Amino acid sequence: MLGIRPKLPPSCLGVARAHLLLQGQLTALQVRGTPKFFADWDPARELQGEQLLPFPKLQELETDEVAGVLTAPICRLLSSSLTKLSFEHNKEVECFTKEQEEALSLLRSLQDLQFQWCPKLRRLPAGLNKLTNLKKLLIWRPGAILSLPKNGLPGSLQELVVDDCIKLRCLPAGLHKLTNLKRLQIRLCPAIRSLPENGLPDSLQELDVRCLLNKKLTQE
């Protein structure tokens, strides 16, 4: 994994980006503490007609930057290779714009999507059900989320982890329709009082419910 953590001055961003363009074998990238590293970046334009595409094998991306990554140029280039995307330690993001949601839907190969320690996050992006290859969704410590997407989660989902979501009041009503779901973990979500009325999918193999105020639910 190639990690980029120190805060780079604007004058160095171009050099760092050019270096990434040369990493033809790069499979994992971690970018933290470098605000606007991806902002207004169109790698295809910077190649100036070159045949080689940047990140041809990039499978995993971990970053604290949301706005710069969720753009059409970036997501279009990662659409066929990226399998894991993790947004971590972003203290500013509250919600997602329509343009960002549309960009996320371009990541057709995405199998693992994570939101970790985004304390101001009030809602997940709409259109997650369009990620037809998504197998795992992890939500950890989003301080302000009250509910999960109303338009549902993708039917391909096999693992749903909801951890330390203190304001989350309920799980999706259509959870029972996720016929590929095998693992459901709910921890430290005191506002959740019950499981969905329609129950859980028959495909479920592992249920991990801990540290809820409703002790009866925990026992069930």
JOLIN-V812725 format. One record per pair of residues at least 6 apart in sequence whose C-alpha atoms are under 6 Angstrom apart, sorted by the first residue. I is the first residue (numbers start at 1). GAP is how many residues later the second one is. D is the distance in Angstrom with one decimal. If there is no record, write none. Layout:
BEGIN
I | GAP | D
I | GAP | D
END
This chain:
BEGIN
1 | 27 | 4.6
1 | 28 | 5.5
2 | 27 | 4.9
3 | 26 | 5.9
3 | 27 | 4.5
3 | 28 | 5.9
4 | 27 | 4.7
5 | 26 | 5.8
5 | 27 | 4.6
5 | 28 | 5.2
6 | 27 | 5.8
7 | 26 | 5.5
7 | 27 | 4.5
8 | 26 | 6.0
21 | 33 | 4.9
26 | 32 | 5.6
27 | 30 | 5.4
27 | 31 | 4.0
27 | 32 | 5.1
28 | 30 | 5.7
28 | 31 | 5.9
28 | 32 | 4.5
28 | 33 | 5.9
29 | 32 | 5.0
30 | 31 | 5.8
30 | 32 | 4.7
30 | 33 | 5.7
31 | 32 | 4.8
32 | 31 | 5.4
32 | 32 | 5.4
38 | 30 | 4.5
39 | 29 | 4.3
42 | 31 | 5.6
57 | 24 | 5.9
58 | 23 | 5.9
58 | 24 | 5.8
59 | 22 | 5.5
59 | 23 | 4.1
59 | 24 | 5.1
60 | 22 | 5.9
60 | 24 | 4.6
61 | 24 | 5.1
62 | 24 | 4.7
63 | 24 | 5.3
63 | 25 | 5.9
64 | 23 | 5.5
64 | 24 | 4.9
64 | 25 | 5.5
64 | 26 | 5.0
70 | 30 | 5.0
70 | 33 | 5.5
71 | 32 | 5.3
72 | 31 | 4.9
75 | 28 | 5.9
79 | 27 | 5.8
79 | 28 | 4.2
79 | 29 | 5.6
80 | 29 | 5.5
82 | 27 | 6.0
82 | 28 | 5.7
83 | 26 | 5.5
83 | 27 | 4.1
83 | 28 | 4.9
84 | 26 | 5.9
84 | 28 | 4.6
84 | 29 | 6.0
85 | 28 | 5.1
86 | 27 | 5.9
86 | 28 | 4.5
86 | 29 | 6.0
87 | 28 | 5.0
88 | 28 | 4.7
88 | 29 | 5.9
89 | 28 | 5.0
89 | 29 | 5.6
90 | 28 | 5.0
91 | 27 | 5.5
91 | 28 | 5.9
93 | 28 | 5.7
94 | 26 | 5.1
94 | 27 | 4.0
94 | 28 | 5.3
95 | 27 | 6.0
95 | 28 | 5.7
96 | 29 | 5.7
101 | 24 | 5.8
108 | 23 | 6.0
110 | 24 | 5.6
111 | 22 | 5.5
111 | 23 | 3.9
111 | 24 | 4.9
112 | 24 | 4.7
113 | 24 | 5.1
114 | 23 | 5.8
114 | 24 | 4.6
115 | 24 | 5.0
116 | 24 | 4.7
117 | 23 | 6.0
117 | 24 | 4.9
117 | 25 | 5.7
118 | 24 | 4.9
119 | 23 | 4.8
119 | 24 | 4.2
120 | 23 | 5.7
120 | 24 | 5.7
121 | 21 | 5.4
121 | 23 | 5.5
122 | 22 | 4.6
122 | 23 | 4.3
123 | 22 | 5.3
128 | 25 | 5.8
129 | 23 | 6.0
129 | 24 | 4.6
129 | 25 | 3.9
132 | 22 | 5.9
133 | 23 | 5.9
134 | 22 | 5.9
134 | 23 | 5.6
135 | 21 | 5.8
135 | 22 | 4.1
135 | 23 | 4.9
136 | 21 | 5.9
136 | 23 | 4.7
136 | 24 | 5.9
137 | 23 | 5.1
138 | 23 | 4.6
139 | 23 | 5.0
140 | 23 | 4.7
140 | 24 | 5.8
141 | 23 | 4.8
141 | 24 | 5.2
142 | 23 | 5.9
145 | 23 | 5.6
146 | 21 | 5.3
146 | 22 | 4.2
146 | 23 | 5.7
147 | 21 | 5.5
155 | 23 | 5.1
156 | 24 | 5.9
157 | 24 | 5.6
158 | 22 | 5.3
158 | 23 | 3.9
158 | 24 | 5.1
159 | 22 | 5.9
159 | 24 | 4.7
159 | 25 | 6.0
160 | 24 | 5.0
161 | 24 | 4.7
162 | 24 | 5.0
163 | 23 | 5.8
163 | 24 | 4.8
163 | 25 | 6.0
164 | 24 | 4.5
164 | 25 | 5.6
165 | 24 | 5.1
166 | 23 | 4.9
166 | 24 | 5.8
167 | 24 | 5.8
168 | 23 | 5.8
169 | 22 | 4.8
169 | 23 | 4.6
170 | 22 | 5.2
173 | 23 | 5.4
176 | 23 | 5.8
176 | 24 | 4.5
176 | 25 | 4.2
179 | 22 | 5.8
179 | 24 | 5.7
180 | 23 | 6.0
181 | 22 | 5.9
181 | 23 | 5.6
182 | 21 | 5.8
182 | 22 | 4.2
182 | 23 | 4.9
183 | 21 | 6.0
183 | 23 | 4.7
184 | 23 | 5.0
185 | 22 | 6.0
185 | 23 | 4.6
185 | 24 | 5.9
186 | 23 | 4.8
187 | 22 | 5.8
187 | 23 | 4.8
187 | 24 | 5.7
188 | 23 | 5.0
188 | 24 | 5.8
189 | 23 | 5.7
190 | 22 | 4.7
190 | 23 | 5.1
193 | 21 | 5.8
209 | 9 | 5.6
210 | 8 | 5.9
END
